[in-house]
Amino acid sequence: MIDALLADANLRNAAVAARPDDDPETTLARVGWGVVAEPGDGVAGALIAQLGASEAMRIGLGENGFDLSEKAIAEGRKRWMPRANPRTILDAFTSAAEVGARLLLPGDAAWPDELDDLEDHAPILLWVRGDAARLASPSRASIVGARAATAYGDSVARELAGDLAATGTVIVSGGAYGIDGAAHRAALGAGGGTVAFLAGGVDRAYPVGHQQLFDHIRASGAVASELPCGAAPTKWRFLARNRLIAALGHATVVVEAGWRSGSLNTAGHASALGRPLGAVPGPVTSAASAGCHRLLREYDAQCVTNAEEVRELIGVASAAGQTEGATRDPDRTRLLDALSTRTSHTSVEIARSAGLPDDRTRSLLGLLALEGAVTQREGGWLRASG
């Protein structure tokens, strides 16, 4: 497939025009995968991670076998081949050029490394309109919540996002009605930056009523999507999009959510990634806050009532990142997130909470103690508060 794409002069020229300093084969392969595979396709992600985008396309869309899992690849081909049309891939380039969308690939200066924490489910590429550098801002908070927000939820979202944005934190959300829209608008109103991840192409305003909002976001922030221009949002794509919102934020805060709100899906991704998770409490009689109360009760979310508490969550993430160093060891992140600055826990309790083996936990605690990131007290361990 990739060889056929390279042989197409129009496609090759489009790839060179989109990224003149890069290898056109890699560009074509990434865009090709972005067209044929749905966001978060783990089989495609595993192939690309092991082989690189070009060779993965030769294997995944060819006839060769590969020991990743022949059955999984065969099932993948059934999903990918109906979309493997050079014309569709060329359309991805031309439609992006028409609306000024930038193609962002892993390794680019503006590519946020946090997205790579999704591993096999990391995005293959991003199409971005606006200031792509906002995605790699040093301070980012994801604020999500109900579409059918109450006046209380709307007010809290605006207060949190506005305060955070005014002090340099980029607000990440999904561009939907309700809490998402309130957070984006407050960030813009405070003169700050915001990023909206869409479940369709960046050329399509969804919801349509937010067309003007997306125009404003592009002026001082960024609108991003894994999907090529023209792609329609679907229920599955909204759920897949949520993992990007959770991964990009250094902390995720759910402002208002019903018992089965889609925002809980975003919270689940944040928790799985080891990101700090916050939830805003509401009236105990309010069904609109039942999901937030569920997060506080069942998922160890932190109670958030003001922007300073969100900054504390972001600070926890930053401290974990500094301690990880160049190795970006995910086990350290999980262990640090399992620790408290107030209540000491034994190594066995920490191992259970972090989901790590006892010996690995004890080894990491020793290393972190030497670095000053944790302290031992009364037979247990605490995360250093400084």
PyMOL commands that set and color helices and strands:
alter all, ss='L'
color gray80, all
select helices_A, chain A and resi 2-7+9-18+24-36+42-51+53-60+70-83+86-99+113-121+132-136+151-166+179-189+208-220+235-248+263-272+287-298+307-327+330-338+347-354+358-371
alter helices_A, ss='H'
color red, helices_A
select strands_A, chain A and resi 102-104+126-130+140-144+170-173+194-197+222-225+251-254+277-279+302-303+374-377+380-383
alter strands_A, ss='S'
color yellow, strands_A
deselect
rebuild
show_as cartoon
